[in-house]
Amino acid sequence: MPSDIDVFLQSPALQPIWVLGVVILVEMLLHWPERYHPLFFAKLVATRMADKVNPSADRAPLQLRISGTLAPLVLISPVAVILAIFISMAEFPLFFDGMLLLVALQYQPIMTRGKKVYSALLAGKKTLARQTLKPMVLRETELLSQVGLVKATIECMTLRFHQQYLCTAVLFLLFGPVTALCYRLVYEFSHCWNTKLTQFTYFGQPCAKALLVVQWGPLRVTSFLFTLMGSVTGGISAWRALPRSSSAHQALLALHGGALGIELSGPAIYENTKKRSTKCGGKRQADTIDIKRISNHIILCKFAFWVLCLCIAVGLYRVTV
């Protein structure tokens, strides 16, 4: 008679959890250069697509929104259908599930760049830190002070961790690898067609709104999980202090800043225009060492998230059996 451990390992209901655990470890240890990653090619295609169907922002807003809706559908639909058919016919579908998830979960380059910014700031090389940060963020980095560099790095690492990593993992567990990869593609397209840029004010709205809907639930769960790595009361207090009109991004930064005790958000320059955001989080100015703190918290949160998912899956398995 098989033991409980054998049953847990072989249960189809729990197999996605094991796949996720293995992929989390592989993604952390594997050095996959950004230039040779499939998502880099996808972003390149998205940029070329925008050049063709959105050459200027002078067209009618409705026309731009329609183009912005059709563009991701044209790019993603064929890939999704082919992958779904291929996996359904594969002899070892779990292997291909893991490969798709590995592509969709790509986050290590952000961690690597964050560490390089941290090292450059420790060495007093602000110019190098600005150049290293620039590919990570949309804002202009040339005039950022040391505090601004630290805050921008922490905000980027935090938001991307929840939006492109944890949300992708949640969608994988709920709907499978193809859905997770499609979400990640839409996320990357949304960055390429960011609505903060004048050219994509209307063209990028469909992707941005789709992400808001999909991220609504996962972001609220994972953000509160992250506060457990720091000060829970500080995170909740900072979150409650936000105006009601604050965005989900602002809420995330408030929770994380409050949990770490540091101030986040504030004005940023996009296309030579300063855009103001409400400062939130803790009362202390961010310091260089906080980049290392956020990196450690992210690593802990990865494993805490996996353990939480495992406990929930085991609990549901015991109830249903």
Secondary structure, 3 states (H helix, E strand, C coil): CCCHHHHHHHCCCCHHHHHHHHHHHHHHHCCCCHHHCHHHHHHHHHHHHHHHHCCCCCCCHHHHHHHHHHHHHHHHHHHHHHHHHHHHHCCCHHHHHHHHHHHHCCCHHHHHHHHHHHHHHHCCCHHHHHHHHHHHCCCCCCCCCHHHHHHHHHHHHHHHHHHHHHHHHHHHHHHCHHHHHHHHHHHHHHHHCCCCCHHHCCCCHHHHHHHHHHHHHHHHHHHHHHHCCCCHHHHHHHHHCCCCCCCHHHHHHHHHHHHHCEEECCCEEECCEEECCCCEECCECCCCHHHHHHHHHHHHHHHHHHHHHHHHHHHHHHHHC
